Amino acid sequence: HAEIQVGNATGGDLKIYHDGSNSYVSDAGTGGLKITGGDVYIRNTSDQDMIHASSGSFVKLYHNNALRLQTTATGVNITDDLNVAGASTFTSVSNFNSTINIADNVVANFGASSDGRISYTSSSNRFYVRVPGGSGSLILGAGPAVRITNENGLTDRAVFTSSGATVTGILTATSFSGDGSALTNLPASGIT
């Protein structure tokens, strides 16, 4: 098959040819292959953009003529889904403007040594917020109250405020401390 050879090297530094199945632009000599231009496009046979690079501005990647990734002055914009097989590290503020879905039995670790963990275990149908190893404290804070509700979030089960706590329903404990002299509104019939 015929080929175009450019350059002083034997056989050409740059080759353009077709091997009967595919077309090639091959850098076979010294240095790299540079494509220059103020706006550089790689397009399919229907003249639809696949890659568009604009000097001093952006690089855009397309899938089936739909923009999927664009570089910006501050980072990268991704259109639609991002599937990552390996670890992702975020060293600055990350904004999520939609739902985040995390699969069953996946642990979200917080801290350099996984000091805090959030997870859902499907086999036991339990949601965990944990500080492993007993080396730290789990603190829930909100103003003016911290509320624990039923599953639809409409009925308070426990409310913690600056003046104390209110529990709705049955409160079971294995022991109490103190003499109970300051307790009020306890019906004797309801204490066992």
Secondary structure, 3 states (H helix, E strand, C coil): CCEEEECCCCCCCEEEEECCCCEEEEECCCCCCCCCCCEEEEECCCCCEEEEEECCCCEEEEECCEEEEEECCCCEEECCCCCCCCCCCCCCCCCCCCCCCCCCCCEEEECCCCCEEEEEECCCCEEEEECHHHCCCCCCCCCCCEEEECCCCCCEEEEEECCEEEECCCCCCCCCCCCCCCCCCCCHHHCC
